[in-house]
Each structure stands twice: as C-alpha cells, then as structure tokens.
Amino acid sequence: MQLTIKTTLCCLLFLSIQEINGQSIDSKSLLENIEYLSGDDLKGRKTGSEGNAEARAFILSEFKSMELETQYPDFQQEFSFENRRENKTYENAVNIVGFVAGSESEKLIVITAHYDHVGIGRPTEAGDSIYNGADDNASGTAALIELAKYFKKNRPKHSMIFAALDGEEMGLQGAKALVKDFPFPLEQIVLNINMDMISRNEKGELYASGTYYNPSLKTILEGAATGSTPKLLFGHDEPNTGRDNWTQSSDHGPFFSANVPHIYFGVEDHVDYHKPGDSFENIDQKFYVNAVNLILKCTLALDTELTQE
C-alpha cells in the first residue's frame, strides 16, 4: 500500500505526537490504514460485497500479525440476518474478534468499531458513486487496529476484546450478533467503548456519549481529557431527545440494551455523512490522530480506575 505525498508529509508532521510518555498510537500506520479502508478499490465495503470481504481480510491479517488471541474460529464470528428494506437475507456477514488477557482482572472492556459502509449509491454530478465511508467508519476501524496493537504491547489491567463489526449500516447487526453469542457471561463486561466517526469536526469537538446513564464514567473521562485536543464533550444521551439521543445510534446500542455501560466516541454529522464526499481526502488528519490519542488516554484511565473485581 502506498501513501500519497500529502499523507506522507502529514505523517511526518505528526510523528512528534507519538512519544508522549509512551502513551500514543502509531499515527503513520493509522493514516495508512484509514486511507486503504476508504479507498475506491473497496467500493464502500457494503456487507456481503467483495470490497467488504477485502476489508475483512485486511483486518484479519492485522489481528493475526499482532498475535492476538480469540475465542472464535480464525477470529471470525459468522452470522446471518434479514434486511427487511432490501427483502434479502445476508448469510455471509462476519465480525472479526480479537482478545488480550488482562494482567489483574478477568472483567472485560469490549472495544468496537464497524468496518462496513453503504457501498455504491446514487452518483454525484461529477459521477462519483462510491460511498467510501472514510469517517463512517474506516476511522473507527483503523483506530481499533491501533488500540489493539497498543494493548497487545502494553498489557491492560482488564481483559479486552477488540471487535470489528459487520452489518452496522443495516441495523447494528454485527453488534447484535456479538452480544447474542458473546464468548463470556455478559456480566463480566464492565464497559463497551464504541468508535464511529472520529476523524473530522470543524469545531474541534469529539463527543463521549453515554455518561448520562453512568455519571462516574464522566469523572474519569474529564480527568483523562484535561488539556487535550480535540475538546471532549459529553451529551447526546438523554432520554426523550429524539434524534439528538445517540444511545441506539451505533454498535453500542445492543450493549446498552443488555445493560452494559458504554462510552460512544463520535462526532456530530457533517455535510459528507452517507455521501460520496466522505472520502480520505476530506478527513482532518491532525484532528483524527489527536482524537485517537485522546481515546487511548481515556481508555487507559478507564482501565486503571474501573473496578477489577
């Protein structure tokens, strides 16, 4: 995979971010991976498509190269579901699930991001019909890979599951399948951290939604985010607020329904949401690298401060 000259230059600018007390992700790898996953060759990664399978093979290769453990055959949790909108049954959906054992606890933090998107759609005036899904959600998937890489090298206190989920765009199907066929009792999960759309925001804001239901998590996150950019905000999680309530808007939803606490890292919708313009060229690379490093800081704080009993 070759980076563009623009991307390479940006990577060099971000290298100085990487070694902050050893607690940072590999920004070069992060940007390479989001660029690949959102490329035209993968044609929008729609569930069941060839591009989706290519994305899955890439994630699987990354998990294997890290030597993660897993509770599923060859890291793959296969599932099927009916898409009523299309009047079609999808038989070949697949979640990719890796595992890192904790040093002090068998309690689990489950980190999720969906790798599917909406595929090929209505073309723009310029003739672009590929919905690349760079922000939604190649951004979360590439971040998931880097977080797994970090915690494989820096063993967490809690055990961690890293799940790249399929079928989110068709009704959170991958998350529903994972919760239904989870390899441990759900009571062992202390938290689901979900990442979906984390690579661009004109205001420099990243939301951590879900603390309304678990206020103690907000205290931990506020401490971790002090002095960091982007600015970490809270909200989009109060009942009876309609579409402004994100509690069921992404893969954390099935965990919430199963009474598992969650933090959903994401940005507010932008002009390219579910459009061909959601491409690698339109992400904010500096915002994205900083956002993923902030999510890492928050995850480290949660791993340290949540109960391990």
C-alpha positions in Angstrom: 0.0 0.0 0.0 1.4 3.4 -1.0 0.6 6.6 0.8 0.0 9.8 -1.2 2.7 12.5 -0.9 0.3 14.7 1.0 -0.4 11.9 3.5 3.3 11.2 3.9 4.1 14.8 4.7 1.3 14.9 7.2 2.5 11.7 8.9 5.9 13.4 9.3 4.3 16.4 11.0 2.5 14.1 13.4 5.5 11.9 14.4 6.3 14.3 17.2 3.0 13.4 18.8 3.8 9.8 19.1 6.1 9.6 22.1 4.3 11.3 24.9 5.2 9.2 27.9 4.9 6.2 25.6 1.1 6.5 25.6 0.3 7.1 21.9 -0.7 5.3 18.8 1.3 4.9 15.6 0.0 7.8 13.5 1.6 6.7 10.3 0.0 3.3 10.5 -3.3 4.8 11.5 -3.4 7.1 8.4 -2.2 4.3 6.1 -5.0 2.1 7.3 -7.8 4.6 7.0 -6.6 5.5 3.6 -6.7 1.9 2.5 -10.0 1.0 4.1 -11.7 4.0 2.5 -10.2 3.6 -1.0 -12.2 3.2 -4.2 -10.9 -0.3 -4.6 -13.1 -1.5 -1.6 -16.1 0.1 -3.2 -17.8 1.2 0.0 -17.5 -2.0 2.0 -21.1 -3.0 1.9 -21.9 -6.1 3.8 -21.8 -9.2 1.5 -19.7 -7.4 -1.1 -16.3 -8.2 -2.5 -15.0 -4.9 -1.0 -16.4 -5.8 2.4 -14.6 -9.2 2.2 -11.3 -7.4 1.3 -11.6 -5.1 4.3 -12.3 -8.1 6.5 -9.3 -9.9 5.2 -7.1 -6.9 5.9 -8.4 -6.6 9.5 -7.9 -10.3 10.0 -4.3 -10.1 8.7 -3.6 -7.2 11.1 -5.1 -9.1 14.1 -3.0 -12.2 13.2 0.2 -10.2 12.8 -0.3 -8.9 16.3 -0.7 -12.4 17.6 -3.9 -11.6 19.4 -5.9 -14.4 21.0 -9.5 -15.1 20.1 -12.5 -17.1 21.2 -13.8 -17.6 17.6 -12.6 -19.9 14.8 -9.9 -18.0 12.9 -11.1 -14.8 14.7 -14.3 -14.8 12.7 -17.8 -14.8 14.1 -20.1 -15.6 11.2 -23.8 -14.6 11.4 -26.8 -14.1 9.2 -29.7 -11.6 9.3 -32.6 -10.4 7.3 -32.6 -7.0 5.8 -36.2 -6.0 5.5 -35.6 -2.9 3.5 -34.0 -5.0 0.7 -36.2 -8.0 1.4 -32.9 -10.0 1.5 -31.2 -12.4 3.8 -27.5 -11.9 4.3 -25.8 -15.3 5.1 -22.2 -14.2 5.0 -21.8 -11.4 7.5 -18.7 -11.7 9.7 -17.3 -10.0 12.8 -13.6 -10.1 13.4 -12.9 -10.5 17.2 -9.5 -10.4 19.0 -8.7 -10.7 22.7 -6.0 -9.6 25.1 -5.9 -11.1 28.6 -5.8 -8.6 31.4 -3.0 -8.6 34.0 -5.2 -8.1 37.0 -8.8 -8.9 36.1 -11.0 -11.3 34.1 -13.5 -8.5 33.8 -13.8 -7.2 30.2 -13.7 -3.9 28.3 -15.1 -4.5 24.8 -13.9 -2.1 22.2 -15.9 -2.0 19.0 -16.0 -0.3 15.6 -17.9 -1.3 12.4 -16.0 -1.8 9.2 -18.9 -2.0 6.8 -20.4 1.0 5.0 -23.2 1.5 2.4 -21.4 0.6 -0.8 -22.3 2.0 -4.2 -25.1 4.6 -4.5 -26.5 7.5 -6.4 -23.7 9.3 -8.3 -22.8 12.9 -7.7 -22.9 15.4 -10.5 -19.2 14.6 -11.1 -20.2 10.9 -11.5 -18.8 9.6 -8.2 -21.0 6.8 -6.9 -18.6 5.2 -4.4 -19.6 5.9 -0.8 -16.1 5.4 0.7 -17.1 5.8 4.3 -13.7 7.3 5.5 -15.2 8.9 8.6 -18.1 6.3 8.8 -16.4 4.1 9.7 -12.9 3.5 8.4 -11.9 6.0 11.0 -13.1 3.8 13.9 -11.8 0.6 12.3 -8.3 2.0 11.8 -8.4 3.3 15.4 -9.5 -0.2 16.6 -6.5 -1.8 14.9 -4.1 0.7 16.6 -5.6 0.3 20.0 -5.4 -3.5 19.7 -1.7 -3.1 18.7 -1.1 -0.8 21.7 -2.7 -3.0 24.3 -1.0 -6.1 22.9 2.3 -4.5 23.6 1.2 -2.8 26.8 -0.9 -5.3 28.7 -4.1 -3.8 30.2 -5.4 -4.5 33.7 -8.8 -5.6 32.4 -9.1 -8.2 29.7 -10.0 -6.6 26.4 -12.0 -7.7 23.4 -11.4 -5.9 20.1 -14.3 -6.4 17.7 -14.5 -5.1 14.1 -18.2 -5.4 13.4 -20.1 -6.0 10.2 -23.7 -5.0 9.3 -23.9 -1.8 11.3 -25.4 0.1 8.4 -28.2 -2.5 8.2 -29.4 -2.2 11.8 -26.4 -2.8 14.1 -26.5 -6.4 13.1 -22.9 -7.3 14.0 -23.2 -5.9 17.5 -26.5 -7.7 18.0 -24.8 -11.0 16.9 -21.8 -10.4 19.2 -24.0 -9.7 22.2 -26.2 -12.7 21.4 -23.2 -15.0 21.0 -20.7 -13.5 23.4 -17.9 -15.8 24.5 -18.1 -14.9 28.2 -21.0 -14.1 30.5 -22.2 -10.6 29.7 -21.9 -9.8 33.4 -18.1 -9.8 33.0 -18.3 -6.8 30.8 -17.6 -3.6 32.7 -17.7 -1.3 29.7 -18.2 -1.1 25.9 -16.1 1.5 24.1 -17.5 2.2 20.7 -15.9 4.3 18.0 -17.9 5.5 15.0 -17.0 8.7 13.0 -14.0 10.2 14.8 -11.9 11.8 12.0 -13.3 15.2 11.3 -15.1 18.1 13.1 -14.9 21.7 12.1 -15.3 22.8 15.7 -12.5 20.6 17.0 -15.0 18.6 19.2 -15.2 14.9 20.0 -18.2 13.5 22.0 -18.1 10.8 24.6 -21.8 9.8 24.8 -23.2 7.5 27.4 -22.3 9.1 30.7 -25.8 10.1 31.4 -26.5 6.6 32.5 -23.2 6.1 34.3 -22.1 9.5 35.7 -19.0 8.0 37.4 -17.5 7.5 33.9 -17.7 11.2 33.2 -15.4 12.0 36.1 -12.8 9.5 34.8 -13.0 10.9 31.3 -12.8 14.5 32.3 -9.6 13.8 34.2 -8.1 12.0 31.3 -9.0 14.7 28.8 -7.7 17.7 30.7 -5.6 19.8 28.4 -6.1 17.5 25.4 -7.2 18.3 21.9 -9.8 17.8 20.4 -12.1 19.1 23.1 -14.0 16.2 24.7 -17.7 17.0 25.2 -20.5 15.0 26.8 -24.2 14.6 25.9 -26.3 13.2 23.1 -27.5 10.6 25.6 -30.5 12.0 27.4 -33.8 10.2 27.0 -36.7 11.8 25.1 -34.5 13.9 22.9 -35.3 12.3 19.6 -32.6 12.1 17.0 -30.3 14.1 19.3 -30.1 11.0 21.6 -27.3 8.7 20.2 -27.9 5.8 22.7 -29.1 3.5 20.0 -27.4 5.1 17.0 -24.4 2.8 16.6 -23.0 -0.5 17.8 -23.1 0.4 21.5 -26.9 0.2 21.3 -27.2 -3.6 21.7 -24.8 -3.4 24.6 -26.9 -0.7 26.2 -30.0 -2.9 25.7 -28.2 -5.7 27.5 -27.5 -3.4 30.5 -23.8 -3.0 29.7 -22.4 0.5 30.3 -21.0 2.2 27.2 -19.0 5.2 26.0 -19.5 6.1 22.4 -16.8 8.3 20.9 -18.0 10.1 17.8 -18.6 13.5 16.1 -21.7 15.2 15.1 -22.9 14.7 11.5 -21.1 16.6 8.7 -22.0 17.6 5.2 -20.5 14.4 3.8 -22.3 12.0 6.1 -23.5 9.0 3.9 -22.3 10.7 0.7 -19.5 10.1 -1.7 -17.7 13.0 -0.2 -16.9 11.0 2.9 -13.5 10.2 1.5 -10.0 10.1 2.8 -9.2 13.5 1.2 -11.9 15.1 3.4 -10.9 13.8 6.8 -8.9 16.2 9.1 -5.7 14.2 9.6 -4.5 16.2 12.6 -7.9 16.1 14.3 -8.0 12.3 13.7 -4.6 11.5 15.1 -5.3 13.7 18.1 -8.7 12.1 18.6 -7.4 8.6 18.6 -4.6 9.5 21.0 -7.3 11.1 23.3 -9.4 7.9 23.1 -6.3 6.0 24.1 -5.8 8.2 27.1 -9.4 7.8 28.1 -9.2 4.0 27.7 -6.1 3.8 29.8 -7.8 5.9 32.5 -10.9 3.7 32.4 -8.8 0.5 32.5 -7.0 1.9 35.6 -9.9 3.3 37.5 -12.8 0.9 36.8 -13.3 -1.9 39.3 -11.4 -5.0 38.6 -13.1 -7.4 40.9 
